[in-house]
Amino acid sequence: MKTTGIFLILLIISIAGVAFAKTAVRLEAEDLGIVGCSSGEASPINFTEDGYAEDGAFSGDQTLFWRDAEEPGALLQLNLPAEKKGRYQLVLRLGKYRTFGKFQFMVNNKPAGGSIDLFGFPEKDEVVPFSVNLGEVLLNEGDNLLAMKLLGTNDNTVMPNHGACIDWVELTFREQGTTVTGGGGTGETTGTGETTGTAKTIEADEMTILRCTSGEAQTRNLAEEGYANEGTFTGDQSLQWHDADSPGALLELEFQVDRKGRYAIQLRVAKYRTYGIHQFLLNGKPLGKPVDMFGNPEQDIVTSFTVNLGEVNLPEGNNKLGIKLTGTNPETIMANHGAGLDWIKLTPVAQPVTNNKTVK
């Protein structure tokens, strides 16, 4: 009886698994039609044959390569077919190289995930693959538009050729009510398929203010107040700091980390015509370069943008994010030294591996 019962349970689980299974469709990038390329050149390439990648690094050793875009704003647009209308989880297989740029992916003219920096491995002349989970996107039946928008170049680039490569695009249809992990440029994997984890986004208005040495920091709805368009910030809520007296003023926030490890840090911050220049700190140590939040001098509106602060080791439990005022843009309309923070995103990272060996 016990054996029969266990068998029935396993059978039910197996049937349920089949019923709820989601089949991923993988599309080779070189098979996607190029709809438009506003700058530079995009074409299939065999990096292995050319000596820039190891055998098997990319599917069939073929990948779509875009290079020599002239300036930020350049677009590469590809046709993205879908069998039926609905929500899909979107995963891309890309490549890192020492001359590659920073990009924003878009689906049907809407941003998908956060900005992605394809710069990497400056010490070696090799393209190394990795995967990025861009989360859920809404696709129409038939043709859709997948676009890459050039944002800029990593400060450590060997040469700004603004390159990018796509190996494949994977679409997994999501039934209504299913839960999707990842999103926003998360769930990165290495060349051997080793998953490094799922990003966690912490809203600034949910973080604890530990101290504010000068001025005032509070949660505000700038869309409701008429200073921002709806949707500029998550839920139209953001943490705004203003009227700090002088450079050196510090706003310190507390956030939780679920597990000790190394994380890539992204922040969604604000631009305004009276905002200052700020240095971000994690647990008291500077992270990245000072960020100038001055902008939009010709209009009375706050806009948002994303900043990549690099990677840092974080302990489990309480951690501190600091915003330290360093100065004011000389073009400011009024030096109120403001700063705005929408969220902080933590993406677990691991040492990249190639052929099961850690790249030193």
Disulfide bonds with the S-S distance in Angstrom:
none
